[in-house]
């Protein structure tokens, strides 16, 4: 199996707030360390804007697992609860469409390789 070669940009390309579409999946990529060598990725569904009373410029995301199970924001959830994330529009630099999340993770893979943290390819 071979993945196509690509040139990685030296910066991340997060999704822009006006481009978010309700019901679509996005990926939150964050790092657990300062060196950006230990990534954490979570699939999220964009569920809307300003859903709380008095909200201005707030974006809401829900964990993909609960969303796929049919749990919706503001609806009784029974035994299972959803994880809801509220983010100000100006603070979504960690939210990506799939291909851009992949670019961020590939950049991390290169940094890890440079530090000798992962096995080198043959």
C-alpha positions in Angstrom: 0.0 0.0 0.0 1.3 3.5 -0.9 0.0 6.9 0.0 0.5 9.7 -2.5 3.4 12.0 -1.8 2.5 15.6 -0.9 4.2 18.8 0.0 3.3 19.9 3.6 2.9 23.5 4.3 4.8 24.9 7.3 1.6 26.0 9.0 -1.7 24.4 9.9 -4.9 25.1 7.9 -7.8 24.9 10.3 -11.4 25.3 9.1 -12.7 28.8 9.0 -15.8 29.5 11.1 -18.0 30.6 8.1 -17.2 27.4 6.3 -18.5 25.1 9.1 -21.6 23.1 8.0 -24.0 21.6 10.6 -24.0 17.8 10.7 -20.6 17.5 9.1 -17.6 15.8 10.8 -14.5 17.7 11.7 -11.3 16.7 13.5 -9.9 18.4 16.6 -6.1 17.9 16.7 -4.3 19.0 19.8 -0.9 18.2 21.4 -0.2 16.9 24.8 3.3 18.3 24.9 5.1 21.6 24.1 7.2 20.0 21.4 4.1 19.0 19.4 5.2 15.3 19.4 2.2 13.7 21.0 -1.0 14.4 19.2 -4.5 13.7 20.3 -7.3 13.7 17.6 -11.1 13.6 18.1 -13.8 13.4 15.6 -16.5 16.1 16.2 -19.8 17.0 14.6 -20.5 20.7 14.1 -24.0 21.1 15.6 -24.6 24.9 15.3 -23.9 28.4 16.4 -25.0 30.3 19.4 -27.1 27.5 20.9 -27.0 28.8 24.5 -29.1 31.7 25.7 -27.2 35.0 25.2 -24.5 33.4 23.1 -22.6 35.5 20.6 -19.9 34.1 18.4 -20.0 30.6 19.9 -19.7 27.4 17.9 -20.9 24.1 19.2 -19.5 20.6 18.5 -20.5 17.2 19.7 -18.5 14.0 20.0 -19.1 11.9 16.9 -19.9 8.7 18.8 -22.9 10.1 20.6 -24.1 11.9 17.5 -24.0 8.7 15.5 -26.0 7.1 18.2 -28.8 9.7 17.7 -28.2 11.8 20.8 -28.8 15.4 20.0 -28.0 18.6 21.9 -30.9 19.6 24.2 -32.8 16.3 23.8 -33.1 13.8 26.6 -30.4 11.3 26.2 -31.4 8.4 28.4 -28.4 6.4 29.7 -25.8 7.9 27.5 -24.7 11.5 27.4 -23.1 13.5 24.6 -19.9 15.5 25.0 -20.6 19.0 23.9 -17.8 21.5 23.2 -18.5 25.3 23.0 -15.7 27.3 21.2 -15.5 31.0 20.5 -15.3 31.5 16.7 -11.9 33.0 17.1 -10.5 30.0 18.9 -10.9 27.1 16.5 -7.3 26.8 15.3 -7.3 23.2 16.3 -10.4 22.2 14.2 -9.7 20.7 10.8 -11.4 19.1 7.8 -10.0 15.6 7.3 -7.3 16.2 4.7 -5.9 19.2 6.7 -5.9 17.1 10.0 -4.0 14.5 8.1 -1.4 17.1 7.1 -1.0 18.1 10.7 -0.5 14.5 11.8 2.0 13.9 9.0 3.9 17.0 10.1 3.9 15.5 13.6 5.2 12.2 12.2 8.1 14.0 10.6 9.0 15.8 13.8 8.9 12.5 15.7 11.2 10.9 13.1 13.6 13.8 13.4 13.7 13.2 17.2 14.1 9.4 16.8 10.9 8.7 18.5 9.5 6.3 15.9 11.0 3.6 13.8 12.5 4.8 10.6 10.9 3.6 7.3 12.8 0.8 5.5 
